[in-house]
Amino acid sequence: FHPVTRSAEVILTKILHRAKQLHEEGYIFTHAPVHFYSIFEGKLTLADYLKLDEAIILYYFQAWEEEEDPILSDLCRRFINRQLFQYAEFNPNEEMSAYFELTALFKEAGIDPNYYLVVDSSSDLPYDFYRPGEEEERLPIHLLTQNGQIKELSRQSAIVESISGKR
């Protein structure tokens, strides 16, 4: 995946983690995240999920730019204004001591490494087709076709097949 896309995804995830943490701590939002309560409380329904479209999420992110919490405000501002995180090549197998050093430096500078220092891998497949019996077996996504048959997603979509891990 492209680094810019990954950076945007990381910030999106960190925004939601921060909002959830603040909710759990009893923080009073200026713009209460009512559309996210079911997610924060682990009670997400299909109806709730379907309400979370791009417009709703962007509304909250724009509103949260004005929140008192500096981390939530900053992350939302970065996402909305596309001031995304920069990345550096990092091999955790060889450079873990550098990661711990960076973590300490972030804390020393007053920057929360839980939200601003991320180790990310772009090697994951967006969808890996079902291979029963394999180690680390992934669950398939099934589709119900118009004739009532159930088919695995990559067998019905050329696009998904092209990005899946078929060998």
PyRosetta script that sets phi, psi and omega in degrees:
from pyrosetta import init, pose_from_sequence

init()
pose = pose_from_sequence("FHPVTRSAEVILTKILHRAKQLHEEGYIFTHAPVHFYSIFEGKLTLADYLKLDEAIILYYFQAWEEEEDPILSDLCRRFINRQLFQYAEFNPNEEMSAYFELTALFKEAGIDPNYYLVVDSSSDLPYDFYRPGEEEERLPIHLLTQNGQIKELSRQSAIVESISGKR")
pose.set_psi(1, 152.4)
pose.set_omega(1, -179.3)
pose.set_phi(2, -69.3)
pose.set_psi(2, 139.1)
pose.set_omega(2, -178.6)
pose.set_phi(3, -57.0)
pose.set_psi(3, -35.4)
pose.set_omega(3, 179.6)
pose.set_phi(4, -65.8)
pose.set_psi(4, -43.3)
pose.set_omega(4, 178.0)
pose.set_phi(5, -62.1)
pose.set_psi(5, -44.1)
pose.set_omega(5, -179.8)
pose.set_phi(6, -63.7)
pose.set_psi(6, -40.8)
pose.set_omega(6, 179.9)
pose.set_phi(7, -63.2)
pose.set_psi(7, -43.8)
pose.set_omega(7, 178.0)
pose.set_phi(8, -61.4)
pose.set_psi(8, -41.1)
pose.set_omega(8, 179.9)
pose.set_phi(9, -66.0)
pose.set_psi(9, -39.9)
pose.set_omega(9, 178.6)
pose.set_phi(10, -62.9)
pose.set_psi(10, -45.3)
pose.set_omega(10, -179.6)
pose.set_phi(11, -65.0)
pose.set_psi(11, -41.7)
pose.set_omega(11, 177.4)
pose.set_phi(12, -56.6)
pose.set_psi(12, -47.2)
pose.set_omega(12, 179.9)
pose.set_phi(13, -63.1)
pose.set_psi(13, -42.8)
pose.set_omega(13, -179.3)
pose.set_phi(14, -66.3)
pose.set_psi(14, -35.9)
pose.set_omega(14, 176.4)
pose.set_phi(15, -60.2)
pose.set_psi(15, -47.8)
pose.set_omega(15, -178.3)
pose.set_phi(16, -66.2)
pose.set_psi(16, -38.4)
pose.set_omega(16, 176.5)
pose.set_phi(17, -63.1)
pose.set_psi(17, -42.3)
pose.set_omega(17, -179.1)
pose.set_phi(18, -66.4)
pose.set_psi(18, -45.4)
pose.set_omega(18, 179.6)
pose.set_phi(19, -60.2)
pose.set_psi(19, -40.8)
pose.set_omega(19, 179.0)
pose.set_phi(20, -65.1)
pose.set_psi(20, -44.3)
pose.set_omega(20, 179.5)
pose.set_phi(21, -60.5)
pose.set_psi(21, -45.1)
pose.set_omega(21, 179.4)
pose.set_phi(22, -61.8)
pose.set_psi(22, -42.6)
pose.set_omega(22, 177.6)
pose.set_phi(23, -58.4)
pose.set_psi(23, -46.4)
pose.set_omega(23, -178.9)
pose.set_phi(24, -65.3)
pose.set_psi(24, -28.9)
pose.set_omega(24, 179.3)
pose.set_phi(25, -84.8)
pose.set_psi(25, -1.1)
pose.set_omega(25, 178.7)
pose.set_phi(26, 83.8)
pose.set_psi(26, 14.8)
pose.set_omega(26, 178.5)
pose.set_phi(27, -58.5)
pose.set_psi(27, 138.7)
pose.set_omega(27, 177.9)
pose.set_phi(28, -96.1)
pose.set_psi(28, 106.9)
pose.set_omega(28, 179.9)
pose.set_phi(29, -74.3)
pose.set_psi(29, 142.9)
pose.set_omega(29, 171.3)
pose.set_phi(30, -65.3)
pose.set_psi(30, -39.2)
pose.set_omega(30, 175.8)
pose.set_phi(31, -118.5)
pose.set_psi(31, 93.6)
pose.set_omega(31, -174.5)
pose.set_phi(32, -57.3)
pose.set_psi(32, 132.5)
pose.set_omega(32, -176.8)
pose.set_phi(33, -81.6)
pose.set_psi(33, 58.1)
pose.set_omega(33, -174.4)
pose.set_phi(34, -58.2)
pose.set_psi(34, -32.5)
pose.set_omega(34, 179.8)
pose.set_phi(35, -71.7)
pose.set_psi(35, -13.5)
pose.set_omega(35, -177.3)
pose.set_phi(36, -105.7)
pose.set_psi(36, -8.2)
pose.set_omega(36, -175.1)
pose.set_phi(37, -54.3)
pose.set_psi(37, -44.1)
pose.set_omega(37, -177.2)
pose.set_phi(38, -65.1)
pose.set_psi(38, -32.5)
pose.set_omega(38, 176.6)
pose.set_phi(39, -69.2)
pose.set_psi(39, -48.4)
pose.set_omega(39, -178.1)
pose.set_phi(40, -59.5)
pose.set_psi(40, -32.2)
pose.set_omega(40, -176.6)
pose.set_phi(41, -97.1)
pose.set_psi(41, 6.4)
pose.set_omega(41, 177.8)
pose.set_phi(42, 68.2)
pose.set_psi(42, 29.4)
pose.set_omega(42, -177.6)
pose.set_phi(43, -125.4)
pose.set_psi(43, 35.0)
pose.set_omega(43, -176.9)
pose.set_phi(44, -64.8)
pose.set_psi(44, 128.4)
pose.set_omega(44, 175.6)
pose.set_phi(45, -105.8)
pose.set_psi(45, 165.3)
pose.set_omega(45, 176.8)
pose.set_phi(46, -59.2)
pose.set_psi(46, -42.1)
pose.set_omega(46, 179.6)
pose.set_phi(47, -61.5)
pose.set_psi(47, -43.1)
pose.set_omega(47, 178.0)
pose.set_phi(48, -62.6)
pose.set_psi(48, -44.2)
pose.set_omega(48, -179.7)
pose.set_phi(49, -60.5)
pose.set_psi(49, -44.3)
pose.set_omega(49, -177.7)
pose.set_phi(50, -67.2)
pose.set_psi(50, -23.9)
pose.set_omega(50, 177.0)
pose.set_phi(51, -74.5)
pose.set_psi(51, -20.3)
pose.set_omega(51, -177.0)
pose.set_phi(52, -84.4)
pose.set_psi(52, 69.1)
pose.set_omega(52, 177.2)
pose.set_phi(53, -88.8)
pose.set_psi(53, 178.2)
pose.set_omega(53, -176.5)
pose.set_phi(54, -59.1)
pose.set_psi(54, -40.0)
pose.set_omega(54, -178.4)
pose.set_phi(55, -62.7)
pose.set_psi(55, -42.9)
pose.set_omega(55, 179.7)
pose.set_phi(56, -64.1)
pose.set_psi(56, -47.4)
pose.set_omega(56, -178.0)
pose.set_phi(57, -62.6)
pose.set_psi(57, -45.1)
pose.set_omega(57, 178.9)
pose.set_phi(58, -64.6)
pose.set_psi(58, -34.5)
pose.set_omega(58, 175.8)
pose.set_phi(59, -57.3)
pose.set_psi(59, -50.8)
pose.set_omega(59, -178.8)
pose.set_phi(60, -64.0)
pose.set_psi(60, -42.8)
pose.set_omega(60, -178.7)
pose.set_phi(61, -62.4)
pose.set_psi(61, -40.1)
pose.set_omega(61, 177.1)
pose.set_phi(62, -66.7)
pose.set_psi(62, -42.3)
pose.set_omega(62, 178.5)
pose.set_phi(63, -65.0)
pose.set_psi(63, -41.5)
pose.set_omega(63, -177.4)
pose.set_phi(64, -70.9)
pose.set_psi(64, -13.0)
pose.set_omega(64, 172.6)
pose.set_phi(65, -59.0)
pose.set_psi(65, -25.3)
pose.set_omega(65, -177.4)
pose.set_phi(66, -97.0)
pose.set_psi(66, 2.9)
pose.set_omega(66, -179.4)
pose.set_phi(67, -66.3)
pose.set_psi(67, 156.0)
pose.set_omega(67, 178.0)
pose.set_phi(68, -70.7)
pose.set_psi(68, -28.4)
pose.set_omega(68, -178.9)
pose.set_phi(69, -69.2)
pose.set_psi(69, 117.7)
pose.set_omega(69, -174.2)
pose.set_phi(70, -66.5)
pose.set_psi(70, -31.9)
pose.set_omega(70, -179.6)
pose.set_phi(71, -71.4)
pose.set_psi(71, -49.8)
pose.set_omega(71, 179.7)
pose.set_phi(72, -60.6)
pose.set_psi(72, -44.7)
pose.set_omega(72, -179.9)
pose.set_phi(73, -60.2)
pose.set_psi(73, -46.9)
pose.set_omega(73, -178.4)
pose.set_phi(74, -65.8)
pose.set_psi(74, -45.0)
pose.set_omega(74, -179.9)
pose.set_phi(75, -61.3)
pose.set_psi(75, -42.1)
pose.set_omega(75, 178.7)
pose.set_phi(76, -65.2)
pose.set_psi(76, -42.4)
pose.set_omega(76, 177.5)
pose.set_phi(77, -60.9)
pose.set_psi(77, -42.7)
pose.set_omega(77, 178.5)
pose.set_phi(78, -61.2)
pose.set_psi(78, -43.5)
pose.set_omega(78, -178.1)
pose.set_phi(79, -66.6)
pose.set_psi(79, -48.9)
pose.set_omega(79, -176.9)
pose.set_phi(80, -65.0)
pose.set_psi(80, -40.8)
pose.set_omega(80, -176.8)
pose.set_phi(81, -93.3)
pose.set_psi(81, 6.9)
pose.set_omega(81, 178.9)
pose.set_phi(82, 55.3)
pose.set_psi(82, 38.9)
pose.set_omega(82, 172.9)
pose.set_phi(83, -97.0)
pose.set_psi(83, 73.4)
pose.set_omega(83, -170.0)
pose.set_phi(84, -81.5)
pose.set_psi(84, 164.1)
pose.set_omega(84, 177.9)
pose.set_phi(85, -65.4)
pose.set_psi(85, 145.6)
pose.set_omega(85, 171.7)
pose.set_phi(86, -85.2)
pose.set_psi(86, 161.5)
pose.set_omega(86, 179.7)
pose.set_phi(87, -127.5)
pose.set_psi(87, 158.1)
pose.set_omega(87, 175.4)
pose.set_phi(88, -135.7)
pose.set_psi(88, 144.6)
pose.set_omega(88, 176.2)
pose.set_phi(89, -63.1)
pose.set_psi(89, 138.1)
pose.set_omega(89, -175.8)
pose.set_phi(90, -151.2)
pose.set_psi(90, 128.6)
pose.set_omega(90, 175.9)
pose.set_phi(91, -112.7)
pose.set_psi(91, 102.9)
pose.set_omega(91, -176.2)
pose.set_phi(92, -60.8)
pose.set_psi(92, -23.8)
pose.set_omega(92, 179.1)
pose.set_phi(93, -70.5)
pose.set_psi(93, -25.2)
pose.set_omega(93, -176.4)
pose.set_phi(94, -112.0)
pose.set_psi(94, -17.7)
pose.set_omega(94, -169.7)
pose.set_phi(95, -127.7)
pose.set_psi(95, 28.2)
pose.set_omega(95, -177.9)
pose.set_phi(96, -62.4)
pose.set_psi(96, -33.7)
pose.set_omega(96, 179.1)
pose.set_phi(97, -63.5)
pose.set_psi(97, -35.1)
pose.set_omega(97, 176.9)
pose.set_phi(98, -65.2)
pose.set_psi(98, -37.8)
pose.set_omega(98, 178.5)
pose.set_phi(99, -63.1)
pose.set_psi(99, -45.4)
pose.set_omega(99, 179.5)
pose.set_phi(100, -64.7)
pose.set_psi(100, -37.2)
pose.set_omega(100, 177.3)
pose.set_phi(101, -65.2)
pose.set_psi(101, -44.0)
pose.set_omega(101, 177.6)
pose.set_phi(102, -62.2)
pose.set_psi(102, -41.4)
pose.set_omega(102, 177.9)
pose.set_phi(103, -57.8)
pose.set_psi(103, -45.9)
pose.set_omega(103, 179.5)
pose.set_phi(104, -64.6)
pose.set_psi(104, -40.6)
pose.set_omega(104, 179.2)
pose.set_phi(105, -66.3)
pose.set_psi(105, -39.0)
pose.set_omega(105, 176.8)
pose.set_phi(106, -60.8)
pose.set_psi(106, -47.2)
pose.set_omega(106, -179.8)
pose.set_phi(107, -61.6)
pose.set_psi(107, -43.1)
pose.set_omega(107, 179.4)
pose.set_phi(108, -60.9)
pose.set_psi(108, -34.2)
pose.set_omega(108, -180.0)
pose.set_phi(109, -84.8)
pose.set_psi(109, -0.8)
pose.set_omega(109, -180.0)
pose.set_phi(110, 80.2)
pose.set_psi(110, 21.8)
pose.set_omega(110, 179.0)
pose.set_phi(111, -107.8)
pose.set_psi(111, 124.6)
pose.set_omega(111, -177.2)
pose.set_phi(112, -73.9)
pose.set_psi(112, 109.6)
pose.set_omega(112, -178.3)
pose.set_phi(113, -65.3)
pose.set_psi(113, -19.5)
pose.set_omega(113, 177.3)
pose.set_phi(114, -64.7)
pose.set_psi(114, -23.7)
pose.set_omega(114, -178.2)
pose.set_phi(115, -113.3)
pose.set_psi(115, -18.0)
pose.set_omega(115, -173.0)
pose.set_phi(116, -121.6)
pose.set_psi(116, -4.8)
pose.set_omega(116, 176.9)
pose.set_phi(117, -125.4)
pose.set_psi(117, 111.5)
pose.set_omega(117, -172.6)
pose.set_phi(118, -128.8)
pose.set_psi(118, 131.2)
pose.set_omega(118, 169.8)
pose.set_phi(119, -97.9)
pose.set_psi(119, 121.4)
pose.set_omega(119, -173.4)
pose.set_phi(120, -133.5)
pose.set_psi(120, 148.0)
pose.set_omega(120, 177.6)
pose.set_phi(121, -121.3)
pose.set_psi(121, 132.6)
pose.set_omega(121, 179.2)
pose.set_phi(122, -99.0)
pose.set_psi(122, 17.8)
pose.set_omega(122, -176.3)
pose.set_phi(123, -89.3)
pose.set_psi(123, -9.6)
pose.set_omega(123, 179.6)
pose.set_phi(124, -66.4)
pose.set_psi(124, 143.2)
pose.set_omega(124, 174.5)
pose.set_phi(125, -81.1)
pose.set_psi(125, 142.7)
pose.set_omega(125, 177.6)
pose.set_phi(126, -65.0)
pose.set_psi(126, -33.1)
pose.set_omega(126, 175.7)
pose.set_phi(127, -152.6)
pose.set_psi(127, 129.3)
pose.set_omega(127, 178.0)
pose.set_phi(128, -116.2)
pose.set_psi(128, 123.6)
pose.set_omega(128, -175.4)
pose.set_phi(129, -65.1)
pose.set_psi(129, 160.0)
pose.set_omega(129, -173.6)
pose.set_phi(130, -72.0)
pose.set_psi(130, 125.9)
pose.set_omega(130, 175.2)
pose.set_phi(131, -127.9)
pose.set_psi(131, 90.2)
pose.set_omega(131, -175.6)
pose.set_phi(132, -59.8)
pose.set_psi(132, 141.0)
pose.set_omega(132, 176.0)
pose.set_phi(133, 87.9)
pose.set_psi(133, -10.0)
pose.set_omega(133, 179.6)
pose.set_phi(134, -78.6)
pose.set_psi(134, 152.7)
pose.set_omega(134, 175.3)
pose.set_phi(135, -62.9)
pose.set_psi(135, 144.7)
pose.set_omega(135, -176.6)
pose.set_phi(136, 55.3)
pose.set_psi(136, 42.6)
pose.set_omega(136, -179.2)
pose.set_phi(137, -56.9)
pose.set_psi(137, 131.1)
pose.set_omega(137, 177.7)
pose.set_phi(138, -96.7)
pose.set_psi(138, 144.7)
pose.set_omega(138, 179.3)
pose.set_phi(139, -77.4)
pose.set_psi(139, 139.9)
pose.set_omega(139, -178.8)
pose.set_phi(140, -79.3)
pose.set_psi(140, 160.8)
pose.set_omega(140, 169.4)
pose.set_phi(141, -103.8)
pose.set_psi(141, 122.0)
pose.set_omega(141, -179.7)
pose.set_phi(142, -103.5)
pose.set_psi(142, 147.1)
pose.set_omega(142, 175.7)
pose.set_phi(143, -117.2)
pose.set_psi(143, 144.5)
pose.set_omega(143, 173.3)
pose.set_phi(144, -97.2)
pose.set_psi(144, 112.7)
pose.set_omega(144, -177.5)
pose.set_phi(145, -77.3)
pose.set_psi(145, 167.9)
pose.set_omega(145, -178.2)
pose.set_phi(146, -61.4)
pose.set_psi(146, -27.7)
pose.set_omega(146, 179.4)
pose.set_phi(147, -90.4)
pose.set_psi(147, 10.8)
pose.set_omega(147, 174.3)
pose.set_phi(148, 89.4)
pose.set_psi(148, 0.8)
pose.set_omega(148, 178.3)
pose.set_phi(149, -84.1)
pose.set_psi(149, 152.0)
pose.set_omega(149, 175.9)
pose.set_phi(150, -104.2)
pose.set_psi(150, 125.2)
pose.set_omega(150, -177.9)
pose.set_phi(151, -127.5)
pose.set_psi(151, 146.3)
pose.set_omega(151, 175.7)
pose.set_phi(152, -71.7)
pose.set_psi(152, 140.5)
pose.set_omega(152, -170.5)
pose.set_phi(153, -52.6)
pose.set_psi(153, -47.4)
pose.set_omega(153, -175.5)
pose.set_phi(154, -69.2)
pose.set_psi(154, -14.7)
pose.set_omega(154, 176.6)
pose.set_phi(155, -84.2)
pose.set_psi(155, -10.9)
pose.set_omega(155, -178.4)
pose.set_phi(156, -110.8)
pose.set_psi(156, -13.5)
pose.set_omega(156, -176.0)
pose.set_phi(157, -128.6)
pose.set_psi(157, 118.3)
pose.set_omega(157, 178.1)
pose.set_phi(158, -64.7)
pose.set_psi(158, -35.0)
pose.set_omega(158, -179.7)
pose.set_phi(159, -66.0)
pose.set_psi(159, -47.6)
pose.set_omega(159, 179.8)
pose.set_phi(160, -64.5)
pose.set_psi(160, -40.0)
pose.set_omega(160, 178.2)
pose.set_phi(161, -60.1)
pose.set_psi(161, -39.3)
pose.set_omega(161, -177.3)
pose.set_phi(162, -68.6)
pose.set_psi(162, -27.6)
pose.set_omega(162, -179.7)
pose.set_phi(163, -101.0)
pose.set_psi(163, -2.6)
pose.set_omega(163, 179.9)
pose.set_phi(164, -80.6)
pose.set_psi(164, 173.6)
pose.set_omega(164, -176.3)
pose.set_phi(165, -88.6)
pose.set_psi(165, 29.0)
pose.set_omega(165, 180.0)
pose.set_phi(166, -65.1)
pose.set_psi(166, 138.9)
pose.set_omega(166, -179.9)
pose.set_phi(167, -107.6)
pose.dump_pdb("model.pdb")
